[in-house]
Amino acid sequence: MSRTGEPAPAGVAATGEDLTAPGITHRAAVLGHPVAHSLSPALHRAAYDALGLTGWGYGLQDVTAAELPAVLAQLDASWAGLSLTMPLKQAVLPHLDVLDPLAEVTGVVNTVVVQPGRAGAAGPLVGFNTDIHGIVAALREGAGPGWTPRRAAVLGARATATSALAALTELGAASTDLVARSVAGPGSAAAAAHRMGVAVRHVPWASAQTAAAALAGADVVVSTVPAGVADDVAAALTEALAGGEAAAADRAGPLTGRVLLDVVYDPWPTPLATAWQAAGGTVVPGWAMLVHQAEAQVRLMTGRSPDVAAMRAALLAERARRAAGGAVPPAPPPFPAVRQG
């Protein structure tokens, strides 16, 4: 039976792949648009295997914001939860029954946990934000013990940027620049910063040179923009550092000791990551954040602590397979038929 107690709307795709196979009793999936490139299935399935969980399946499905309400209505008691990527992290908010405090204050949900219901129906849907944990853990892992940033910069101003602001605050950043073309609108990181009581300075992304200057002055940078968007900023950063006094004075590189997390993981490395590393900086790949946010999702959905090393190994193996020419898995079949009663 669906969450509403009614038959599922016809033709709505939500998840698939192994989720329709006999023996699958617990379902989870990643939803987004686009989503075919997602590495989340490799991470979650590796976690289930390492935990010895049988009957657990994890799929993926391309779902737009307009399709999301119908998809949520079809969830039944076999569902453990959902991972959400863009553009669903804010679109899902009105459709949830409960929000974790971090998800509520940031206005960003990347994890939905399905609580038990009655008579085979899904219970309350609870929203969480594990991106914050993912960013904090990835930066600490990449920067090393004892690291505390002073001045931070975030490139972008939407959902992931909001999570980055919360993570940088947790890490102890004293000041943060929000480098973005616009911070208008209720879903912006600037609005979330106000709710969180975090002071940020908006640096208008008027040109690649302006953005590059803001990044070069930070101890830690989190780039939250999609692949390709910051490529001109990377070129401007390389040009500015190559001709600057810092480059001439610091033989180790003008960005030595400074950290960049670029949330993009495909393609990798990004031009921005390449430019940062060439200038002596430390680069944390986007897939490191993905591993740690997924680890928190598995804990929430299963109640068990997964083997992070096993998850990381599975992700790296899948990345290597794709880099060697392996195809992205084909689109999954439609949403499993909802069982009645």
C-alpha positions in Angstrom: 0.0 0.0 0.0 1.3 3.5 -0.8 1.9 6.2 1.7 -1.5 7.7 1.0 -3.3 4.4 1.1 -4.2 4.8 -2.6 -2.9 2.9 -5.7 0.2 4.4 -7.2 -0.1 6.9 -10.0 0.6 5.2 -13.3 3.8 5.8 -15.2 5.8 7.5 -12.5 9.4 6.3 -12.4 11.2 6.4 -9.0 13.7 3.7 -8.7 14.5 0.4 -10.1 17.5 -1.8 -11.1 17.7 -4.5 -8.4 14.8 -3.1 -6.4 12.3 -5.2 -8.4 14.3 -8.5 -7.9 12.9 -11.3 -5.7 14.1 -11.2 -2.2 14.5 -7.4 -1.9 12.7 -6.5 1.3 14.4 -3.2 2.1 14.6 -0.5 -0.5 16.6 2.7 -0.8 17.6 4.9 -3.8 19.1 8.1 -5.1 16.8 10.5 -6.9 17.7 13.6 -8.9 17.8 15.2 -12.4 20.2 14.2 -13.9 21.3 11.2 -11.9 22.6 8.5 -14.2 26.2 9.4 -13.3 25.7 8.9 -9.5 28.1 6.9 -7.6 25.7 6.5 -4.6 24.6 3.0 -5.6 28.2 1.7 -5.5 28.6 3.3 -2.0 25.4 2.1 -0.4 25.6 -1.4 -1.9 29.2 -1.8 -0.6 28.0 -0.7 2.8 25.2 -3.3 2.8 27.6 -6.0 1.8 30.1 -5.1 4.5 27.4 -5.0 7.1 26.1 -8.4 6.0 22.6 -7.0 5.3 20.5 -9.3 3.1 17.5 -8.3 1.2 18.7 -4.7 0.9 18.6 -3.0 -2.5 19.7 0.5 -3.6 18.7 1.9 -7.0 18.5 5.2 -8.8 16.0 7.1 -10.9 15.9 10.4 -12.8 13.2 12.4 -11.0 12.4 16.1 -11.6 11.0 18.5 -8.9 7.6 18.3 -10.6 7.6 14.5 -10.4 8.7 14.3 -6.8 5.4 14.5 -5.0 3.9 11.6 -6.9 7.1 9.5 -6.3 6.9 10.1 -2.6 3.2 9.2 -2.5 4.2 5.7 -3.8 6.5 4.8 -1.0 5.5 1.9 1.1 6.8 0.1 4.3 9.5 -1.7 2.2 11.3 1.6 1.8 14.2 2.6 4.2 15.0 5.9 2.7 16.0 8.1 -0.2 19.2 10.0 -1.1 18.4 13.3 -2.9 20.6 15.3 -5.3 19.8 18.4 -7.4 17.2 19.8 -8.0 15.4 18.0 -5.1 17.2 19.1 -2.0 14.9 22.1 -1.4 11.9 21.0 -3.5 11.3 18.1 -1.1 10.8 20.3 2.0 7.0 20.9 1.8 6.4 17.1 1.3 8.1 16.0 4.6 6.5 15.3 7.9 9.5 16.0 10.1 12.8 17.9 9.7 15.9 17.3 11.6 17.1 20.6 13.2 20.1 20.9 10.9 17.9 20.3 7.8 15.4 22.8 9.1 17.8 25.6 9.7 19.7 25.2 6.5 16.6 24.5 4.4 18.4 21.7 2.7 17.6 18.0 2.7 19.6 15.3 1.0 18.3 12.3 3.0 14.8 11.1 3.6 14.3 8.4 6.1 11.0 6.5 5.9 9.6 5.7 9.3 7.5 2.5 9.9 3.8 2.8 9.2 0.8 0.6 9.6 -0.6 -2.2 7.4 2.3 -2.1 5.0 2.1 1.7 4.4 5.0 4.1 4.8 5.1 6.1 8.0 6.3 9.7 8.5 9.0 11.0 6.1 11.9 12.6 8.0 14.4 14.9 6.3 18.1 15.1 7.2 21.1 17.0 5.9 24.2 14.7 5.8 26.0 17.0 3.3 27.3 19.0 6.3 28.9 15.9 7.8 30.3 15.0 4.5 32.0 18.3 4.0 33.4 18.5 7.5 34.7 15.0 7.4 36.3 15.3 4.0 38.0 18.6 4.9 39.4 17.2 8.1 40.6 14.1 6.4 42.3 16.1 3.6 43.8 18.9 5.7 45.1 16.7 8.5 44.9 16.8 12.3 44.8 20.1 14.1 43.7 22.1 11.1 41.4 25.1 11.7 40.5 27.5 8.9 40.4 31.2 9.6 39.2 32.8 6.4 36.9 30.7 4.1 35.3 31.2 0.7 32.3 29.4 -0.8 31.8 29.5 -4.6 28.1 29.3 -5.3 25.0 30.3 -3.4 22.4 27.5 -3.5 21.7 24.3 -1.6 25.2 22.8 -1.4 26.7 26.2 -0.7 24.3 26.5 2.3 25.6 23.1 3.6 29.2 24.4 3.1 28.5 27.5 5.2 27.2 25.3 8.1 30.2 23.0 7.7 32.8 25.8 7.7 31.1 27.3 10.8 31.5 23.9 12.5 35.1 23.8 11.5 35.7 27.2 13.2 36.1 29.6 10.2 36.2 33.1 11.6 34.9 34.7 8.3 33.4 33.5 5.1 33.0 35.0 1.7 30.1 33.9 -0.4 31.3 34.3 -4.0 28.2 34.2 -6.2 26.6 36.1 -9.1 23.4 36.5 -7.0 22.3 35.7 -3.5 18.7 36.7 -4.0 15.7 34.5 -3.1 14.5 32.5 -0.1 16.5 29.4 -1.1 19.8 31.1 -1.3 22.8 30.4 1.0 22.6 34.1 2.2 19.1 33.6 3.5 20.2 30.4 5.2 23.2 32.1 6.8 20.8 34.6 8.3 18.7 31.9 9.8 21.8 30.2 11.2 23.2 33.4 12.6 26.3 33.1 10.5 27.8 36.3 9.2 28.9 36.1 5.6 30.2 38.7 3.1 28.8 38.6 -0.4 31.5 38.9 -3.1 29.8 39.5 -6.4 31.0 37.1 -9.1 31.2 40.0 -11.5 34.1 38.5 -13.4 36.4 35.5 -13.3 39.2 37.7 -12.0 37.0 39.0 -9.1 36.1 35.4 -8.1 39.7 34.2 -8.4 40.9 37.0 -6.1 38.4 36.0 -3.4 39.5 32.4 -3.6 43.2 33.2 -3.5 42.7 35.1 -0.2 41.1 32.2 1.6 42.5 29.5 3.8 39.8 27.1 2.7 37.6 27.2 -0.4 34.5 25.0 -1.1 33.4 25.2 -4.7 29.7 24.1 -5.0 29.1 25.0 -8.6 28.5 22.4 -11.4 31.2 21.0 -13.7 32.4 23.6 -16.1 31.0 26.7 -14.3 34.3 27.6 -12.6 36.6 26.8 -15.5 37.2 30.5 -16.3 37.9 31.2 -12.6 40.5 28.5 -12.6 42.3 30.1 -15.6 42.1 33.5 -13.9 43.5 32.1 -10.7 46.4 30.5 -12.5 47.2 33.8 -14.3 46.9 35.9 -11.1 49.1 33.6 -9.0 51.7 33.1 -11.7 52.3 36.9 -12.0 51.9 37.8 -8.4 54.5 38.7 -5.8 53.4 35.7 -3.7 54.4 33.3 -6.5 57.9 34.8 -6.7 58.4 34.9 -3.0 57.1 31.5 -2.1 59.0 28.7 -3.9 56.7 26.1 -2.4 53.7 27.7 -4.1 51.5 30.6 -3.1 48.6 28.4 -1.9 50.7 26.1 0.3 48.8 25.2 3.4 45.5 26.2 1.9 42.7 23.7 1.1 40.2 23.4 -1.7 37.2 21.1 -1.7 35.5 20.9 -5.2 32.2 19.0 -4.9 32.4 18.0 -8.5 33.6 14.4 -8.9 32.9 13.8 -12.6 34.9 14.8 -14.5 37.9 14.8 -12.2 40.2 16.6 -11.7 38.4 19.8 -12.5 40.4 22.8 -13.9 40.0 24.5 -10.6 41.4 21.6 -8.7 44.3 21.4 -11.1 45.1 25.1 -10.8 44.9 24.9 -7.0 47.2 22.0 -6.7 49.7 23.5 -9.2 50.0 26.5 -6.9 50.9 24.3 -4.0 47.5 24.0 -2.4 45.8 20.9 -0.9 42.9 19.5 -2.9 40.1 17.4 -1.5 38.1 15.6 -4.2 34.3 15.8 -4.3 34.1 12.1 -4.0 35.5 12.3 -0.5 32.5 14.4 0.5 30.3 11.9 -1.2 31.7 9.0 0.8 31.2 10.6 4.1 27.7 11.9 3.5 26.7 8.5 2.3 28.2 6.9 5.4 25.9 9.1 7.5 22.9 8.2 5.2 23.6 4.5 5.7 23.6 5.0 9.5 20.3 6.8 9.4 18.6 4.3 7.1 19.9 1.0 8.6 20.8 2.0 12.2 24.2 0.4 11.7 27.6 2.1 11.3 29.1 1.1 7.9 32.7 0.3 6.9 33.9 3.6 5.4 37.0 2.0 3.9 34.9 -0.6 2.1 32.7 2.2 0.7 35.7 4.2 -0.4 37.2 1.2 -2.1 33.9 0.5 -4.0 33.7 4.1 -5.2 37.3 4.2 -6.4 36.8 0.9 -8.2 33.7 2.2 -10.0 35.5 5.4 -10.9 38.4 3.4 -12.3 36.0 1.2 -14.3 34.3 4.2 -15.8 37.7 5.9 -16.5 38.8 2.8 -18.4 35.8 3.1 -20.7 33.2 1.3 -18.7 29.7 2.5 -19.4 27.5 4.2 -16.9 24.8 1.7 -15.9 21.7 1.9 -18.1 18.5 3.6 -17.0 16.6 1.6 -14.5 13.1 0.1 -15.1 10.0 1.8 -13.8 9.0 2.1 -10.1 8.0 -1.3 -8.7 4.3 -1.9 -8.5 2.9 -0.9 -5.2 1.5 -3.9 -3.2 -2.0 -3.5 -1.9 -2.9 -4.0 1.7 
